[in-house]
Amino acid sequence: MTKAIQLDPTLSQSALKNKLTHRPDDVSKPATKGAVYLVGAGSGDPELLTLKAYRIMQQADVVLYDSLVSQDVLDLCHPSATKVFVGKRCNNHAMPQADINQLLVRYAQAGNCVVRLKGGDPFIFGRGGEELQAVVDNGVYFESIPGITAASAAASSTGIPLTHRQCAQSVKFVTAFKKTNCPNQDYSEMLEPSQTVVLYMGLNRLAGLTEGLMQAGRDQQTPFAVVSHASLPTQQVLIGTLQDIASKQAMAKLPTPALLIMGDVVNLYQQLSHFNLADQRAQSRFITEQHKGHGRKGLETGSDETVIEGDLVV
């Protein structure tokens, strides 16, 4: 029977690292040499990394990492691991995909524990399947470890639920680009009003996307959110409608990486964000109220500050 690991929430990061690294033998499992581990690094917040991902990263000989892997997460890899940057951003690829595939195979066949560290979840618009096909074609074994995808991180950190029984009975994840220089223009598949649509890699196409959706028949008053740097201290949120979000973004200039969320669930943001402790300003209000002993009363009487300044939360 597997023994549960008890984690003390008051542990420092160094103490937590020590506790995870020096686990009892009956729950510690060494990584396999000569294999590739496809690891989801999540949204960049190291606390959202899975325990299994951390364990494998601590045993890595070689780490091939993407541009969306935060430095905080990368620092959790074993200090002696060889780290190779193979990231891709819009029109800026550090290495062609074919070369990345070859590196994975070559390092694994040399007997290394190879970690392929990808932002978010490797199997959600992360080319994880393509890389594993190349690995398997060369007789290399692998294991895939999921990560928290950007949509989940953005939903939690903003308080915008992706589904809701009253207004969104399904959710669709869509990429703004099918392949490099091949924009996704299948707007007819994103018109269901009771469905939340989450668009990945779409910020630089925002004006074209929104125009295409309206021309295809999506209501121009559909609530729309842009979430930049989801779950990170630099997170920003821009709220608008399908009709005006592009012009608001042209003024606000939120940076990439960013996620686009379209649907009625976005309306819940204003209701929930004020009490969402993932927001630093909500944390400050909560602490202040606890010290004053006011609780919710201060908010209900309107004595507290407003969360939303215009439609942009920084």
C-alpha positions in Angstrom: 0.0 0.0 0.0 1.4 3.4 -1.0 2.2 5.6 2.0 0.8 9.1 1.9 3.2 12.0 2.1 2.2 14.6 4.7 3.2 18.1 3.7 3.2 20.9 6.3 1.8 24.1 4.7 4.2 26.1 6.9 7.3 24.5 5.4 9.7 26.8 3.6 10.5 26.1 0.0 13.9 24.6 0.9 12.4 22.4 3.5 9.7 21.3 1.1 12.3 20.4 -1.5 14.1 18.4 1.1 11.0 16.5 2.2 10.1 15.7 -1.4 13.6 14.7 -2.4 14.2 12.4 0.7 11.0 10.4 0.7 10.7 6.9 2.1 12.0 4.1 -0.1 8.6 2.6 -0.6 7.2 5.7 -2.3 10.4 6.9 -4.0 10.9 5.7 -7.6 14.0 6.4 -9.5 13.7 7.8 -13.0 14.7 5.5 -15.9 18.0 6.2 -17.7 17.8 6.2 -21.4 14.2 7.4 -21.5 12.4 10.6 -22.3 10.1 12.2 -19.7 7.6 14.6 -21.3 6.8 16.9 -18.3 4.1 19.6 -18.1 5.6 22.7 -16.4 2.2 24.3 -15.8 1.5 28.0 -16.1 4.8 29.2 -14.5 3.8 29.2 -10.8 6.2 26.6 -9.2 3.5 25.8 -6.6 1.3 24.5 -9.4 3.8 21.9 -10.5 2.9 18.3 -9.7 4.9 16.3 -7.2 5.7 13.7 -9.8 7.0 16.3 -12.2 9.2 17.7 -9.5 10.6 14.2 -8.6 11.5 13.5 -12.2 13.0 17.0 -12.7 15.2 16.4 -9.6 16.6 13.2 -11.3 17.2 14.7 -14.8 20.5 14.5 -16.6 19.4 16.7 -19.5 16.5 19.1 -19.6 15.2 20.5 -22.9 12.9 23.4 -22.0 10.6 25.9 -23.8 10.3 29.6 -23.6 7.1 29.4 -21.5 8.8 27.5 -18.7 9.4 30.1 -15.9 12.8 30.5 -14.3 11.3 29.5 -11.0 10.2 26.2 -12.4 13.4 25.6 -14.2 15.3 26.2 -11.0 13.6 23.1 -9.5 15.5 20.8 -11.9 18.6 19.1 -10.5 21.5 21.7 -10.4 23.8 19.4 -12.3 21.4 18.8 -15.2 22.4 20.0 -18.6 19.8 22.6 -19.6 19.1 23.2 -23.3 16.8 26.0 -24.4 14.7 25.0 -27.4 11.9 27.5 -27.1 9.5 28.9 -29.7 7.7 32.2 -29.7 5.8 33.9 -32.5 8.2 34.1 -35.5 11.2 33.3 -33.3 12.2 29.6 -33.0 15.4 28.8 -31.1 15.6 25.4 -32.9 13.5 23.7 -35.6 11.1 21.0 -34.4 13.0 18.3 -36.3 16.2 19.2 -34.4 14.5 19.1 -31.1 13.2 15.6 -31.9 16.7 14.5 -32.8 18.2 15.9 -29.6 15.6 14.0 -27.5 16.6 10.7 -29.2 20.3 11.3 -29.1 20.4 12.2 -25.4 18.2 9.3 -24.5 20.2 6.8 -26.6 23.3 8.0 -24.8 21.8 6.7 -21.5 20.6 9.9 -20.0 17.4 10.6 -18.1 16.0 13.2 -20.5 13.3 15.7 -19.4 11.4 17.5 -22.1 9.9 20.4 -20.1 7.0 22.2 -21.7 4.8 25.0 -20.5 1.3 24.1 -19.6 0.3 20.6 -20.5 2.3 18.9 -23.3 -0.8 17.3 -24.8 -2.7 20.6 -25.2 -1.3 22.5 -28.1 2.2 21.6 -27.0 3.4 19.3 -29.8 3.8 16.6 -27.2 2.3 13.9 -29.4 4.6 14.9 -32.3 7.7 14.6 -30.2 6.7 11.3 -28.7 6.1 9.9 -32.2 9.7 10.8 -33.1 11.0 9.3 -29.9 9.1 6.0 -30.3 10.1 5.8 -34.0 13.6 5.5 -32.7 12.9 2.8 -30.2 13.1 5.1 -27.1 10.8 4.6 -24.2 8.9 7.5 -22.6 6.6 8.7 -19.9 4.3 11.7 -20.0 3.5 13.7 -16.9 0.6 16.2 -17.2 0.7 19.9 -16.3 -1.8 22.5 -15.5 -2.8 24.0 -18.8 -3.1 27.8 -19.3 -6.9 27.6 -19.4 -7.2 26.1 -16.0 -4.6 28.4 -14.5 -6.3 31.5 -16.0 -9.7 30.3 -14.8 -8.6 29.8 -11.2 -6.5 32.9 -10.9 -9.2 35.2 -12.3 -12.3 33.6 -10.9 -13.7 33.0 -14.4 -15.1 29.4 -14.3 -14.9 27.7 -17.6 -18.2 25.9 -17.1 -21.3 26.9 -15.2 -24.6 25.1 -15.0 -26.6 28.3 -15.7 -24.7 29.6 -18.7 -21.9 27.3 -20.0 -22.5 23.5 -20.2 -19.4 22.9 -22.2 -16.0 24.3 -22.9 -13.9 24.2 -26.1 -10.1 24.7 -26.3 -9.1 26.2 -29.7 -5.7 27.2 -31.1 -5.6 30.4 -33.1 -3.0 28.7 -35.4 -3.4 25.2 -36.9 0.2 25.3 -37.9 2.9 27.9 -38.4 1.5 30.7 -40.6 -1.8 28.8 -40.9 -4.4 30.7 -38.9 -7.5 28.9 -37.7 -10.5 30.4 -39.4 -13.1 27.7 -38.5 -15.3 30.3 -36.8 -18.5 28.3 -37.4 -17.2 25.9 -34.7 -17.1 28.6 -32.1 -20.7 30.0 -32.3 -22.6 28.0 -29.6 -23.7 30.6 -27.0 -23.9 28.0 -24.1 -20.2 27.0 -24.7 -17.1 28.7 -23.3 -14.4 29.1 -26.0 -10.8 29.4 -24.8 -8.4 30.5 -27.5 -4.7 29.8 -27.2 -2.0 31.8 -29.0 -4.5 34.3 -30.2 -3.5 37.6 -28.8 -1.6 38.7 -31.9 -4.7 37.8 -34.0 -7.2 39.3 -31.7 -8.7 41.8 -34.2 -9.0 39.3 -37.0 -10.4 36.6 -34.7 -13.1 38.9 -33.2 -14.1 40.2 -36.7 -14.3 36.7 -38.1 -16.4 35.5 -35.2 -18.9 38.4 -35.6 -19.1 37.9 -39.3 -19.8 34.2 -38.7 -22.7 35.1 -36.5 -21.4 35.3 -32.9 -23.3 37.9 -30.9 -21.1 41.0 -30.8 -22.0 41.6 -27.1 -20.6 38.2 -26.1 -18.4 38.7 -23.0 -14.7 38.4 -23.7 -11.6 38.4 -21.5 -7.8 38.6 -22.2 -5.7 37.0 -19.4 -2.0 37.8 -19.7 0.6 35.9 -17.7 -2.0 33.8 -16.0 -1.2 32.8 -12.4 2.0 34.8 -12.3 2.6 38.0 -10.2 2.6 39.9 -13.5 -0.9 38.7 -14.4 -3.2 41.3 -16.1 -6.9 40.9 -17.0 -8.8 42.9 -19.7 -12.6 42.6 -19.8 -14.8 43.6 -22.7 -17.1 42.2 -25.4 -16.5 40.5 -28.7 -17.1 43.9 -30.4 -14.8 46.1 -28.3 -12.0 43.8 -26.9 -9.7 44.4 -29.8 -9.8 48.1 -29.4 -9.4 47.9 -25.7 -6.3 45.7 -26.2 -4.9 48.1 -28.7 -4.9 50.7 -25.9 -4.0 48.4 -23.0 -1.3 46.4 -24.8 -1.3 43.4 -22.5 1.8 41.3 -23.3 2.0 37.7 -24.4 1.7 34.9 -23.4 -2.0 35.5 -23.1 -5.2 33.5 -23.2 -8.5 34.6 -24.6 -11.8 33.5 -23.0 -15.1 34.1 -24.7 -18.6 33.3 -23.3 -21.1 34.3 -20.6 -18.9 32.9 -17.8 -16.7 36.1 -18.2 -19.6 38.0 -16.6 -18.9 36.2 -13.4 -15.5 37.9 -13.2 -16.8 41.1 -11.6 -18.8 39.2 -9.0 -16.0 36.8 -8.0 -12.7 38.7 -8.5 -13.3 41.0 -5.5 -13.1 38.0 -3.1 -10.6 35.9 -5.1 -7.4 35.6 -2.9 -5.4 34.8 -6.0 -5.6 38.5 -6.6 -3.1 40.4 -4.5 -5.4 43.3 -4.0 -8.1 41.0 -2.7 -5.6 39.5 -0.3 -4.7 43.0 1.0 -8.4 43.8 1.5 -9.0 40.5 3.3 -6.1 41.1 5.7 -7.2 44.7 6.3 -10.7 43.6 7.1 -9.6 40.8 9.4 -7.5 43.3 11.3 -10.4 45.7 11.5 -12.9 42.9 12.3 -15.2 44.0 9.5 -15.4 40.9 7.4 -17.9 41.1 4.5 -19.7 44.1 6.0 -17.2 46.6 4.8 -17.6 45.4 1.2 -21.4 45.3 1.4 -21.6 48.9 2.5 -19.3 50.0 -0.3 -16.5 51.2 2.1 -13.8 49.3 0.3 -12.0 50.1 -3.0 -13.3 48.8 -6.3 -11.4 45.9 -7.9 -11.8 47.0 -11.5 -10.2 50.2 -12.7 -12.0 50.7 -16.0 -11.8 47.1 -17.3 -8.1 46.4 -16.7 -6.8 44.7 -13.6 -3.1 44.9 -13.0 
